Amino acid sequence: QVQLQESGPGLVKPSETLSLTCIVSGASITSYYWGWIRQPPGKGLEWIGYMYHSASGNTKYNPSLKSRVTMSVDTSKSQFSLKVNSVTAADTAVYYCAKLGTNYYFDYWGQGALVTVSS
Amino acid sequence: EIAMTQSPATLSVSPGERVTLSCRASQSVISNLAWYQQKSGQTPRLLIYGASTRATGIPARFSGSGSGTEFTLTISSLQSEDFAIYYCQQYKTGVNFGQGTRLEIK
């Protein structure tokens, strides 16, 4: 059974970098694409990006976030990561990591990690 | 960027009713369309991908149809556990989600 679990600080100061990690079990991290989606409190879903474990695949970011976002994969630990720099209060959200299916839809999701940006 | 518009924003229905939710894309996404269900306080769950293929374990009362720019999600007989927010997502060019349709009990 595929399981994903986000981890990282729940509170980040404005202008600093938000960092989250997603640990994958039940699926080979080298066989699929992996992505991040966020959801501000009381609002809808916003795609952040997706990537493959190697340069042979696509890495794609939401154009509205592209200048501040970096995603990476650590195959030795079966985990992937998200960094968002220069955060503001508008980056406060529940951040979900997810596995992509046979195309660019999300078939398995983590439980979500609430990240609050506040001083 | 492809904009996804869902209608209506909120739908009040009674258990047992048939319900149809709409999703419109600002340009053709062919059949690169998924639907998700999100219950209050829970993680989104994939219902449909490829516009009409049910994901693993999704009951047959959920069906998706459409192609190009117009899509629908139909729930044939609404159960109590189906009251939730439903999102569509295009994946033809990047990824965009609709703003969601909330199904509430009438």
Boltz contact constraints between the chains, C-beta under 6 A:
constraints:
  - contact:
      token1: [A, 44]
      token2: [B, 99]
      max_distance: 6.0
  - contact:
      token1: [A, 44]
      token2: [B, 100]
      max_distance: 6.0
  - contact:
      token1: [A, 45]
      token2: [B, 87]
      max_distance: 6.0
  - contact:
      token1: [A, 45]
      token2: [B, 97]
      max_distance: 6.0
  - contact:
      token1: [A, 47]
      token2: [B, 95]
      max_distance: 6.0
  - contact:
      token1: [A, 103]
      token2: [B, 91]
      max_distance: 6.0
  - contact:
      token1: [A, 104]
      token2: [B, 91]
      max_distance: 6.0
  - contact:
      token1: [A, 105]
      token2: [B, 34]
      max_distance: 6.0
  - contact:
      token1: [A, 105]
      token2: [B, 49]
      max_distance: 6.0
  - contact:
      token1: [A, 105]
      token2: [B, 91]
      max_distance: 6.0
  - contact:
      token1: [A, 107]
      token2: [B, 46]
      max_distance: 6.0
  - contact:
      token1: [A, 109]
      token2: [B, 43]
      max_distance: 6.0
  - contact:
      token1: [A, 109]
      token2: [B, 44]
      max_distance: 6.0
  - contact:
      token1: [A, 111]
      token2: [B, 43]
      max_distance: 6.0
  - contact:
      token1: [A, 112]
      token2: [B, 43]
      max_distance: 6.0
